[in-house]
């Protein structure tokens, strides 16, 4: 399986042999340990659950769940797969599963922006800054007619912005450090520094 869980370290640049500069995001990736194997016969679908990091103060239920894998993970994540026949509980996957040039899908939690208005959240235009506006140039204004006397769901209005699950496809593996478990992906990865991300490659 070409999957791994990692922590976002930050962005940097790498210079290739041809002199081209490539922006990359560095991840502290893996190793991850298989803590549960799910099959169609027992669970209704095929998947593998992996543990990542070093957790503490685990509940008794989680401690018992991961006891067979001999780990105390900070993060547990599940990946759907049809090729888990060669994996057993306790097996590990590291950055060695990836190769330079692999296209991967990265999922993370975007940066939280807090409560934001419509100008920042939805790219609304400001109102005219002329006589009579009293400085209310960033307010929403009218949001609809009298009928049907309600606000439709999904109306673009002020509210909480960011801190959503974001998936970026077709990022390219541009750097691998097997000794330090580092993975460099060309381009930007969602989330802040120290954010947890999952990386999935095509088999």
HUURTA-V414846 format. One record per residue. N is the residue number from 1. RES is the residue in one letter. PSI is psi in degrees with one decimal (none if undefined). NEAR is the number of other C-alpha atoms within 12 Angstrom. Layout:
# HUURTA-V414846
n/res/psi/near
N/RES/PSI/NEAR
N/RES/PSI/NEAR
This chain:
# HUURTA-V414846
n/res/psi/near
1/X/135.4/31
2/X/73.7/31
3/X/152.9/44
4/X/154.7/45
5/X/139.5/44
6/X/174.9/44
7/X/130.5/36
8/X/124.9/35
9/X/-46.1/26
10/X/-173.5/26
11/X/150.8/23
12/X/-168.4/21
13/X/146.5/21
14/X/143.3/22
15/X/121.7/14
16/X/172.1/12
17/X/-25.4/8
18/X/2.1/8
19/X/-2.1/9
20/X/138.3/10
21/X/127.3/15
22/X/123.8/23
23/X/129.7/24
24/X/151.8/28
25/X/125.9/36
26/X/130.4/34
27/X/136.8/43
28/X/97.0/36
29/X/119.8/40
30/X/-165.9/40
31/X/155.3/33
32/X/151.5/41
33/X/133.5/38
34/X/122.9/42
35/X/-16.6/36
36/X/137.9/33
37/X/120.7/36
38/X/138.9/27
39/X/166.2/20
40/X/-37.6/15
41/X/-39.4/10
42/X/-32.3/11
43/X/-8.8/13
44/X/-6.5/11
45/X/163.4/17
46/X/128.1/21
47/X/162.1/29
48/X/132.4/37
49/X/129.8/37
50/X/149.1/42
51/X/141.8/40
52/X/142.4/35
53/X/-178.4/24
54/X/106.3/18
55/X/169.8/17
56/X/156.5/14
57/X/43.5/12
58/X/146.3/19
59/X/162.0/14
60/X/-35.2/12
61/X/-42.2/10
62/X/-39.6/24
63/X/-43.4/22
64/X/-34.3/16
65/X/-38.9/24
66/X/6.9/30
67/X/-39.9/21
68/X/-28.7/19
69/X/-7.6/26
70/X/43.2/21
71/X/162.8/32
72/X/78.1/30
73/X/152.6/31
74/X/-33.8/26
75/X/136.1/31
76/X/124.7/32
77/X/150.2/29
78/X/139.2/27
79/X/126.8/30
80/X/142.5/23
81/X/158.1/25
82/X/2.3/18
83/X/46.7/20
84/X/10.3/26
85/X/-28.7/15
86/X/2.5/14
87/X/145.3/24
88/X/160.2/22
89/X/128.6/27
90/X/-14.8/24
91/X/148.9/25
92/X/152.3/30
93/X/135.0/31
94/X/-173.0/32
95/X/-12.2/35
96/X/-16.3/26
97/X/-16.8/29
98/X/158.6/34
99/X/155.4/24
100/X/134.2/21
101/X/-8.9/19
102/X/140.5/28
103/X/130.7/26
104/X/160.8/33
105/X/126.3/29
106/X/131.2/39
107/X/131.3/33
108/X/-179.5/32
109/X/121.6/25
110/X/163.9/27
111/X/136.7/21
112/X/133.6/20
113/X/-4.9/17
114/X/-161.2/16
115/X/125.7/16
116/X/150.3/22
117/X/-180.0/23
118/X/-27.4/25
119/X/-44.7/22
120/X/-39.9/23
121/X/-38.7/22
122/X/7.9/21
123/X/34.6/15
124/X/155.1/19
125/X/152.9/17
126/X/157.6/20
127/X/168.8/20
128/X/131.6/15
129/X/66.8/14
130/X/-170.6/11
131/X/137.4/10
132/X/-7.2/10
133/X/-13.1/14
134/X/24.0/12
135/X/3.1/13
136/X/57.0/15
137/X/-9.7/20
138/X/6.8/24
139/X/159.7/23
140/X/-43.9/25
141/X/-157.3/20
142/X/140.0/12
143/X/13.1/17
144/X/178.7/14
145/X/-179.5/11
146/X/-40.2/9
147/X/137.2/9
148/X/32.0/8
149/X/38.8/9
150/X/164.7/11
151/X/123.6/15
152/X/147.2/13
153/X/141.0/7
154/X/2.5/9
155/X/132.7/15
156/X/105.2/24
157/X/172.4/26
158/X/152.0/23
159/X/-172.2/20
160/X/133.5/19
161/X/137.7/22
162/X/-168.8/22
163/X/46.3/18
164/X/155.6/17
165/X/125.4/21
166/X/134.8/22
167/X/128.5/22
168/X/125.5/26
169/X/158.7/25
170/X/34.5/22
171/X/148.7/31
172/X/134.2/32
173/X/116.2/37
174/X/-9.8/31
175/X/136.1/35
176/X/127.6/30
177/X/98.7/24
178/X/-31.2/20
179/X/-39.4/14
180/X/7.4/18
181/X/48.5/26
182/X/140.8/31
183/X/127.3/45
184/X/123.5/43
185/X/132.4/45
186/X/120.8/33
187/X/-166.9/28
188/X/145.1/34
189/X/136.0/43
190/X/147.5/37
191/X/165.8/33
192/X/175.0/24
193/X/144.3/23
194/X/7.8/21
195/X/149.2/28
196/X/131.3/34
197/X/154.7/39
198/X/142.5/41
199/X/125.5/45
200/X/128.3/34
201/X/162.6/30
202/X/138.4/22
203/X/none/16
